[in-house]
Every structure is written in structure tokens, then in C-alpha cells.
Amino acid sequence: MSETGAKGACLCGEIEFSVVFPSLFCGHCHCTLCQRNHGAGYVTWFAVPRDRFSIDRGSSKLVQFESSDHGTRSFCGRCGSSLFCESTHYPDKIDIVLANMNQPIDRPPQVHVFFDDRADWIVTEDGLPRLGGATGMEPTLPGAEPS
């Protein structure tokens, strides 16, 4: 069986990277850190095991920012594209911004996380599960589920 994957890059193309599937998940994150980091109501991430990820070009342009006591976000130092998120809570995986992929990945978005933190101007009617609460991963309260 051959392994399939996909390639991605930042906006200016200075940083290029590759992943090998299967991915671990794909979901929309509504946390305030993602909102501020991306200048958007939410961001769509997917994850792969760290050993299935490689930076193929431009690693010297990658800048890291400690966004929390356990998390680091990486971006291109030339164009500013947000690219990756890593957490000491999950050291064996890396989260990747789906919009930076040049090709489709192996799954569509499957969930909304940190839904309680969503921007009040975001409307989601896609029928995906909505998780929130203190961890961002707990079932939402009745009435917050898609109709």
C-alpha cells in the first residue's frame, strides 16, 4: 500500500511543507486565540502525527510564538501566514491550518470546538457537532446544537 499525502505552503510560498495521511482529525476552532491569530471568526485545523509532517523548504523563515503556557503557534516571518499549532499536551501531533494546503486532505471538517467562544456574528448551520465548555471539547448545552 502506498502512502498518500498533500503539500502546503504559506502565502508567499517561502515555507513549503508536506503531510502523509491518515490525518487525526479536521475541525473548526472558535477559541479566542484562533480568532485573534487569524483575524477571523474561526479557523479550520487538521492534525497529523509529527512523524508524518515535514518542512520541505523555508524552515529558517518559520517564527514561533508561545500563545499559551502549553501552546506554540508558528507563522511565516516573511508574509505572516499562520501555519501550525503545537501543544505540550499532545507532543506527538501537529495542527495545520487547512487553508494553507495546496491539495485536498483525507477528510472534511467534522466538528466545531470551543463553540462557546464563537464570535456572535458567526452563523453555522452545517449540522456538525458543537463542542464547548471549559475544555472546548465538551458537548454544548441544549439549544446550542444544530437544528
N, C-alpha and C positions, 0 to 999 in steps of 0.2 A: 504494500500500500504506500503510495507516495503522499508526502505531507504537503498540504496546500497552505497558502498564506496570502498576505497582502502587504503592500508598501504604502507608506505615508510620508508626508513632509510638512514643513512649516509654510507659511505664506510666501516667503521669499525663495524657498527651495534650498536654503543653505543647510538645513538639517533634514536628512532623509533617514527613515527607519523602516524596519521590517518586522512582521509578526508571523508566527506559524500557528495555525489553528489546530485544535479547537480553542475558541475563546472560553472564558469562565462565566461571563455574563455581559449583558448590554442593558443600560438603563439611563433614565433621565434623572439628574440630580438637581434638586431645588434648594440646596443649602445656601446660606448667605455668602459663604466663602466662594462657591462656584459663581453665584450671581455677580459678585464684585470682581472676581478674577477674569470673567469672560465678558462682562458688560452686557449680560443677557439675563432673561428670566430663569433659565436653567441651561444646563449643558448635558450633552449625551456622552457618556463614557462607556467604554468596554474594557475588559481586562484580559490579560493573558499571563500565564506563568512567566516569571522573569527569564527563565532559560529558553523561552520561545520568543524573545524580543531582542532586537539588536539595533544599535545606531549604526547606520551604514556610512554616513557622511556628516561632517559638521559637528562632531562632539565638542570641539573647542568653543563653539558658539552657544552651547547649551548653558543656561543660567538657572540656578536653583534658588528657591525662596522657601524658607520654613514658614508655612502658613498656619501651623498649629504646633502643639507640643509633640505631636506624633507624625505630622504630615509635611511633605515637601512637594512643592509644585515646580515644574520645570518649564521654561519657555525659551524661545529663540532670542538671543541677545541682539540680533540684527533687526528683525521685524516685529518682535514682541509676541508672536503666536504662542498661546498657551498649548502645551503639548502633553505633559504627563503629570500624574499624581502618584506619590508613593507614601506608604504609611508603615511605621514600625510595628503596627498591629498586624499587618499582613506582609511580612518582608519577602515572601516568595512570589508576589504578583506585582504587576504594574498596571495602572489605569491609564488609558489612552483616550484622547478626545476623538470621538468618531468622525467629526467634520474634517479632521486632518488626513483622513485616509484617501488614497488615490483610487482604491478599488473597494468593492463591497466586502463586508466581513461575513462570517458564517452564521449570523443570526440577526434578527431585527431587535429593536429595543423591546424589553419585556416588562418593565416596571418603572414607577416613579418612586424615588426615595427622597427623604426629607421633605415630604409633601406639605407638612405643617408650616414650613418656612417659605413656601412658594410666594412669589410676588402676587399681589392682589389683582394685577392686570393680566395675569396668565389664565387662559381658559384651556382646559384639557378635557376633551371628550373622546378619547381614543380607546376607552374600555380597559386600559391596562391597570393592574393593581396599584394602589396608592399606599405607600408606607410612610410613617412619620414617627411621632413621639420623641422621647429623649435620645434614642439612638438613631433615629431617622429610618429605622428598619422594622418598626412595629406596625401592625395593622392600624389603619386610621379609624377614627370614631365613626359610628353610624351617621349617615348623611353626607359623609365626605367621599363615599365610594361612587364610582361612575354609575350613572343611571342606565 
